[in-house]
Amino acid sequence: MSKVKITLKRSLIGQGHKSRETIKSLGLKKINSSVERDMDDSLQGMLRVVNHLVSIEEV
């Protein structure tokens, strides 16, 4: 499994409930906060929902 670094780049103001809950489940709270996670199918689905709010880098 590859690891990815996910960083919240945009505000959640004006975003829908689904995007807010997805960001919360990823463990992101504030703008520029980052988490490292193992890439799997469920994570890919979550990133597809919020790809306009986050930046993704391979580690």
Chimera marker file (.cmm) of the C-alpha trace (Angstrom):
<marker_set name="trace">
<marker id="1" x="0.000" y="0.000" z="0.000" r="1" g="1" b="0" radius="0.5"/>
<marker id="2" x="1.225" y="3.476" z="-0.787" r="1" g="1" b="0" radius="0.5"/>
<marker id="3" x="0.965" y="6.294" z="1.730" r="1" g="1" b="0" radius="0.5"/>
<marker id="4" x="-0.542" y="9.648" z="0.796" r="1" g="1" b="0" radius="0.5"/>
<marker id="5" x="-0.420" y="13.006" z="2.538" r="1" g="1" b="0" radius="0.5"/>
<marker id="6" x="-3.776" y="14.794" z="2.467" r="1" g="1" b="0" radius="0.5"/>
<marker id="7" x="-3.887" y="18.541" z="3.202" r="1" g="1" b="0" radius="0.5"/>
<marker id="8" x="-7.031" y="20.651" z="3.575" r="1" g="1" b="0" radius="0.5"/>
<marker id="9" x="-6.568" y="23.674" z="1.285" r="1" g="1" b="0" radius="0.5"/>
<marker id="10" x="-10.016" y="25.284" z="1.105" r="1" g="1" b="0" radius="0.5"/>
<marker id="11" x="-12.603" y="26.347" z="3.662" r="1" g="1" b="0" radius="0.5"/>
<marker id="12" x="-15.680" y="24.275" z="4.418" r="1" g="1" b="0" radius="0.5"/>
<marker id="13" x="-17.922" y="27.367" z="4.469" r="1" g="1" b="0" radius="0.5"/>
<marker id="14" x="-20.714" y="26.829" z="1.975" r="1" g="1" b="0" radius="0.5"/>
<marker id="15" x="-19.968" y="23.128" z="1.510" r="1" g="1" b="0" radius="0.5"/>
<marker id="16" x="-22.636" y="20.475" z="1.840" r="1" g="1" b="0" radius="0.5"/>
<marker id="17" x="-23.112" y="18.012" z="4.669" r="1" g="1" b="0" radius="0.5"/>
<marker id="18" x="-21.480" y="15.154" z="2.752" r="1" g="1" b="0" radius="0.5"/>
<marker id="19" x="-18.250" y="17.094" z="2.152" r="1" g="1" b="0" radius="0.5"/>
<marker id="20" x="-18.069" y="18.297" z="5.764" r="1" g="1" b="0" radius="0.5"/>
<marker id="21" x="-18.543" y="14.802" z="7.166" r="1" g="1" b="0" radius="0.5"/>
<marker id="22" x="-15.978" y="13.342" z="4.761" r="1" g="1" b="0" radius="0.5"/>
<marker id="23" x="-13.359" y="15.919" z="5.806" r="1" g="1" b="0" radius="0.5"/>
<marker id="24" x="-14.124" y="15.182" z="9.456" r="1" g="1" b="0" radius="0.5"/>
<marker id="25" x="-13.749" y="11.426" z="8.914" r="1" g="1" b="0" radius="0.5"/>
<marker id="26" x="-10.385" y="11.989" z="7.198" r="1" g="1" b="0" radius="0.5"/>
<marker id="27" x="-9.182" y="13.674" z="10.409" r="1" g="1" b="0" radius="0.5"/>
<marker id="28" x="-8.803" y="17.178" z="8.986" r="1" g="1" b="0" radius="0.5"/>
<marker id="29" x="-9.937" y="20.148" z="11.065" r="1" g="1" b="0" radius="0.5"/>
<marker id="30" x="-8.350" y="23.422" z="9.990" r="1" g="1" b="0" radius="0.5"/>
<marker id="31" x="-7.016" y="24.794" z="6.719" r="1" g="1" b="0" radius="0.5"/>
<marker id="32" x="-3.460" y="23.530" z="6.065" r="1" g="1" b="0" radius="0.5"/>
<marker id="33" x="-3.876" y="20.612" z="8.481" r="1" g="1" b="0" radius="0.5"/>
<marker id="34" x="-2.459" y="17.353" z="7.104" r="1" g="1" b="0" radius="0.5"/>
<marker id="35" x="-2.793" y="13.626" z="7.683" r="1" g="1" b="0" radius="0.5"/>
<marker id="36" x="-0.929" y="10.637" z="6.259" r="1" g="1" b="0" radius="0.5"/>
<marker id="37" x="-3.016" y="7.609" z="5.356" r="1" g="1" b="0" radius="0.5"/>
<marker id="38" x="-2.569" y="4.323" z="3.481" r="1" g="1" b="0" radius="0.5"/>
<marker id="39" x="-4.275" y="4.417" z="0.099" r="1" g="1" b="0" radius="0.5"/>
<marker id="40" x="-7.106" y="1.924" z="-0.261" r="1" g="1" b="0" radius="0.5"/>
<marker id="41" x="-10.463" y="1.774" z="-2.035" r="1" g="1" b="0" radius="0.5"/>
<marker id="42" x="-12.461" y="3.493" z="0.709" r="1" g="1" b="0" radius="0.5"/>
<marker id="43" x="-9.952" y="6.343" z="0.918" r="1" g="1" b="0" radius="0.5"/>
<marker id="44" x="-10.105" y="6.791" z="-2.866" r="1" g="1" b="0" radius="0.5"/>
<marker id="45" x="-13.879" y="7.170" z="-2.643" r="1" g="1" b="0" radius="0.5"/>
<marker id="46" x="-13.588" y="9.752" z="0.115" r="1" g="1" b="0" radius="0.5"/>
<marker id="47" x="-11.004" y="11.738" z="-1.832" r="1" g="1" b="0" radius="0.5"/>
<marker id="48" x="-13.222" y="11.691" z="-4.905" r="1" g="1" b="0" radius="0.5"/>
<marker id="49" x="-15.945" y="13.475" z="-2.886" r="1" g="1" b="0" radius="0.5"/>
<marker id="50" x="-13.643" y="16.230" z="-1.571" r="1" g="1" b="0" radius="0.5"/>
<marker id="51" x="-10.972" y="16.516" z="-4.277" r="1" g="1" b="0" radius="0.5"/>
<marker id="52" x="-11.838" y="20.216" z="-4.781" r="1" g="1" b="0" radius="0.5"/>
<marker id="53" x="-11.000" y="20.972" z="-1.113" r="1" g="1" b="0" radius="0.5"/>
<marker id="54" x="-7.764" y="19.019" z="-0.566" r="1" g="1" b="0" radius="0.5"/>
<marker id="55" x="-4.351" y="18.483" z="-2.069" r="1" g="1" b="0" radius="0.5"/>
<marker id="56" x="-2.914" y="14.970" z="-2.254" r="1" g="1" b="0" radius="0.5"/>
<marker id="57" x="0.778" y="13.986" z="-2.350" r="1" g="1" b="0" radius="0.5"/>
<marker id="58" x="2.380" y="10.555" z="-2.390" r="1" g="1" b="0" radius="0.5"/>
<marker id="59" x="4.838" y="9.962" z="0.450" r="1" g="1" b="0" radius="0.5"/>
<link id1="1" id2="2" r="1" g="1" b="0" radius="0.2"/>
<link id1="2" id2="3" r="1" g="1" b="0" radius="0.2"/>
<link id1="3" id2="4" r="1" g="1" b="0" radius="0.2"/>
<link id1="4" id2="5" r="1" g="1" b="0" radius="0.2"/>
<link id1="5" id2="6" r="1" g="1" b="0" radius="0.2"/>
<link id1="6" id2="7" r="1" g="1" b="0" radius="0.2"/>
<link id1="7" id2="8" r="1" g="1" b="0" radius="0.2"/>
<link id1="8" id2="9" r="1" g="1" b="0" radius="0.2"/>
<link id1="9" id2="10" r="1" g="1" b="0" radius="0.2"/>
<link id1="10" id2="11" r="1" g="1" b="0" radius="0.2"/>
<link id1="11" id2="12" r="1" g="1" b="0" radius="0.2"/>
<link id1="12" id2="13" r="1" g="1" b="0" radius="0.2"/>
<link id1="13" id2="14" r="1" g="1" b="0" radius="0.2"/>
<link id1="14" id2="15" r="1" g="1" b="0" radius="0.2"/>
<link id1="15" id2="16" r="1" g="1" b="0" radius="0.2"/>
<link id1="16" id2="17" r="1" g="1" b="0" radius="0.2"/>
<link id1="17" id2="18" r="1" g="1" b="0" radius="0.2"/>
<link id1="18" id2="19" r="1" g="1" b="0" radius="0.2"/>
<link id1="19" id2="20" r="1" g="1" b="0" radius="0.2"/>
<link id1="20" id2="21" r="1" g="1" b="0" radius="0.2"/>
<link id1="21" id2="22" r="1" g="1" b="0" radius="0.2"/>
<link id1="22" id2="23" r="1" g="1" b="0" radius="0.2"/>
<link id1="23" id2="24" r="1" g="1" b="0" radius="0.2"/>
<link id1="24" id2="25" r="1" g="1" b="0" radius="0.2"/>
<link id1="25" id2="26" r="1" g="1" b="0" radius="0.2"/>
<link id1="26" id2="27" r="1" g="1" b="0" radius="0.2"/>
<link id1="27" id2="28" r="1" g="1" b="0" radius="0.2"/>
<link id1="28" id2="29" r="1" g="1" b="0" radius="0.2"/>
<link id1="29" id2="30" r="1" g="1" b="0" radius="0.2"/>
<link id1="30" id2="31" r="1" g="1" b="0" radius="0.2"/>
<link id1="31" id2="32" r="1" g="1" b="0" radius="0.2"/>
<link id1="32" id2="33" r="1" g="1" b="0" radius="0.2"/>
<link id1="33" id2="34" r="1" g="1" b="0" radius="0.2"/>
<link id1="34" id2="35" r="1" g="1" b="0" radius="0.2"/>
<link id1="35" id2="36" r="1" g="1" b="0" radius="0.2"/>
<link id1="36" id2="37" r="1" g="1" b="0" radius="0.2"/>
<link id1="37" id2="38" r="1" g="1" b="0" radius="0.2"/>
<link id1="38" id2="39" r="1" g="1" b="0" radius="0.2"/>
<link id1="39" id2="40" r="1" g="1" b="0" radius="0.2"/>
<link id1="40" id2="41" r="1" g="1" b="0" radius="0.2"/>
<link id1="41" id2="42" r="1" g="1" b="0" radius="0.2"/>
<link id1="42" id2="43" r="1" g="1" b="0" radius="0.2"/>
<link id1="43" id2="44" r="1" g="1" b="0" radius="0.2"/>
<link id1="44" id2="45" r="1" g="1" b="0" radius="0.2"/>
<link id1="45" id2="46" r="1" g="1" b="0" radius="0.2"/>
<link id1="46" id2="47" r="1" g="1" b="0" radius="0.2"/>
<link id1="47" id2="48" r="1" g="1" b="0" radius="0.2"/>
<link id1="48" id2="49" r="1" g="1" b="0" radius="0.2"/>
<link id1="49" id2="50" r="1" g="1" b="0" radius="0.2"/>
<link id1="50" id2="51" r="1" g="1" b="0" radius="0.2"/>
<link id1="51" id2="52" r="1" g="1" b="0" radius="0.2"/>
<link id1="52" id2="53" r="1" g="1" b="0" radius="0.2"/>
<link id1="53" id2="54" r="1" g="1" b="0" radius="0.2"/>
<link id1="54" id2="55" r="1" g="1" b="0" radius="0.2"/>
<link id1="55" id2="56" r="1" g="1" b="0" radius="0.2"/>
<link id1="56" id2="57" r="1" g="1" b="0" radius="0.2"/>
<link id1="57" id2="58" r="1" g="1" b="0" radius="0.2"/>
<link id1="58" id2="59" r="1" g="1" b="0" radius="0.2"/>
</marker_set>
